[in-house]
Amino acid sequence: MNFTALFINRPVMTTLVMLGILIFGITAFMQLPVSDLPNVDFPTIQVSVSLPGASPETMASSVATPLEKQFSTIAGIDQMTSTSVLGNTQITIVFNLGRNIDGAAQDVQAAITQAQKQLPQNLPNPPTYQKVNPADQPILYLALSGPTMPMYTLDEYGETIMAQRISMVSGVAQVVVYGAQKYAVRIWPSPTELASRGLGIDEVANAIANGNVNLPTGVLYGPDKAVTVEASGQLYDAAAYKPLIVAYRNGSPVRLGDVGKVVDSVENNKTAAWYITSNEARRGIILAILRQPGTNTVAVADAIKALLPSFRQQMPASVSLDILFDRSTFIRESVKDVEFTLILTLILVVLVIFLFLRNMSATIIPSLTLPMSIVATFAIMYLGGFSLNNLSLMALTLSVGFVVDDAIVMLENIFRHMEMGKGAIKAAVDGAKEIAFTIVSMTLSLSAVFIPIVFMGGLIGRLFREFSITIGVAVLASGFIALSLTPMLSSRFLRKPEAVKHGRAYAITEAFHNKMTAFYERTLKWVLLHRRGAMVFSAIILAGTFYLFMVIPKGFLPNEDRAQVFGFTEE
């Protein structure tokens, strides 16, 4: 059975099939997430442990080492690194790409439980872990500053009002706070005052713990009613701590304010964040927002920025809320550039087709293959969970030169049969039947070139998988359209050579085509007469290609300047 004859003899069915592809493709295109690069999820887990006051050496020896010994027994670990600073340890475990992140998280939790007995007993909280994606950078940086406001009050606005509300936005995975300044009361006992009163530091610590409690006091039951006793045992600021009685000496109370300095401060006064504006450097609270894998970066960033006016209304006028970095801006610009390149490529291909065919109907028929193939590819990209990124759009751009070949071959063969005197429908049926196997073999061989990239392992394989599948699907879609839509349109709209009326422009271009054909014939004859020299020249070109491949600079991805500088200092 002639496969193409089914579409030629049923133009209504062919039109409906193409309309279905068009509708599904456009709908999928509107639903595709937008990003700069394909989403590559590393199975990575980060374990955090805090022990306030412990030195980095203590954290490394008593916390990091026992945990690392237990984690090293977990299968599938590619890399494990730990960082110990004052009062905190972070261990990052990177698993191989084939490891399931949920199963790895269960193994990490079991290892933490096993190591619990070897950890210090005075840990305020047990070790915690979270799944992270180190390949996914923050999409938005927000900065809070207020020169006339204490940093702990500013931190309250950032972590309570903003971070929690932003975390509720669909697509937001995590809000990281840099330069956090959580409120805390700091107490510096004076050794001289303690010694003069015969007090030890442990007595001061016990008095603080016993005097600052948040427990229910109880209930008084009577014959007619019950009364809940309320007592304010929670101390919230330095002024409430100062009258706290530490001990009695000579019948007089010794209060906390008598033996030391009590001030309103922050939990960790060793961290701070600054950001530089056009004319000054400001200290502030920096919020870094990370998106969930597979979500639309541009849509998530727009949803967060839509909340900023409401945040500003809830804050004093002295607080400034600025956008330090917006990753969606660069994504929009890069995707816009690639889309422009894609559209320009489509236009250039159509112009080249028209330049050589010099027939409007013969130009439109193969040109329809371009948008139909690309739109059909969008539907497959949506089903595969792909995104519109630089690599997938580059694949579509490269496919433009491939997808039009099948339609042109089909059109040329049908036109050849029309030159033999056959009617349009008969020429379409015979020409399509004659060339169908060739188009199928061309399509399959071209798409097969990209199959090895699909099965590549590691980061490169994950990164370029969308590229290879996208371009392969576009080629396959072009083959189907060349076997269905192109012969149907040719049978209805392609005119016989004698029925085409040529104008003056055709005569001018015909002379150019004749000269170009004659030049090609002369050069081809010369090459066939000097075969040995042609082979030597080809060998030189091949050797030069290998040499240039060896000496040309190599890199993973092209360098990109995003006008952003981060600085980290340690003391």
C-alpha angles and dihedrals in degrees: 000000000000105000095198093049088067090064095039094054094043107049094162092055091047091050092050092049091052092046089052091052090047094050095045091046095050091046090050091048091056091051098046114111118239122228140147096243135011115278111261113183114203113202092239129156125189120204119200128194127178130196110169114225097015117130121237090253091054092047091050096048103036102031112020098041098054091046094048091052090056094043092052089068092063115103123238100030114151099177138002124188132172133198121198122192134159106315097345141079128189123191118192117199118193115194127198116273093253094059118102109239094216093053090046090052091054091051090050091051091050091049091051090052091051092050095046094093092055095051124091113280094224096065107137090215134012118254114284130204137196137185111250137178110217090189092063111081123198112279096206137027118198124189128205120195136167119171093195097044129081113253094237090057089049089049089054090057092048100045101033106033102028111023095049094047093046090051088061093059112108109256097023113123102179143348113217118199118212119196092017113189105187114183119259138155113242120207123194109187114206112235090209094053092045093050093048090056096039095244130145128216089244091061090053091050092049092048091052092048094047095044096050109057134141104202134130111265098208145251130279113214120205134177092263107023145005123235125204111219113225121196125172103231097154117096115206108179144022093264090061093050098051097072091048109127113234099179144324122259122184090349093304126108118246108215128204092246090057096059102038150358118282117191140164107254143135135278095248116022092174095077128070139156130214131185127195122230126188093283110014147021114248130195113226151131115285121207117198114194121204123195129224117257114271096018127125108266094200094048093048092049091049091050091052094047089051088064095054096085091055090049091052091052091056094051131073118264090249092065116089121206113195136173108235099179133006114191092188090068092062091043091052091049095046094045090046090053092050092046089051089050090050093051092045089050091052091051093048093049091051091049091050090050091050091046092059102032095039089195122111097209092043089051097048095050098061091033090064088064090069101062093034093054093047094046090049089052091056090061092053091046090055092049090049093052093245127151137220101259138143094272098047092045090047088053090053090048092052091045092060090079091048103044096057095055096075093050093048092050090050093047094048092051093048090048089051090056090049089054086056088064100260123140120257097257094042091047091049093050095045096040094047093047090050096050101031095093091049092052091048091051092046092050096046094045092049094047091045089064090072097046095090090058089058091060097044113123133219129031096318091053092050092046097049098037092093090048094054096042092046095052092041092052091048090054093048091048090051090052092053092048091047089055095045118021099031098055091043092053091043091055091054107032108022110101128209117261093247091051093057115095113210125209135206093279089058091053092051093048091043090063090050091049092049092051092047091050091049091050090051092051092051094049092045092052090049091052092048090051092050101042096149093053090047091053092048091049090049091050090052091051090049093049090047089052092054091047094050090047090057097047101038114103114259132207142160098243132357117270114262128194112213096170092243131128127185123192128193125188132186129197 
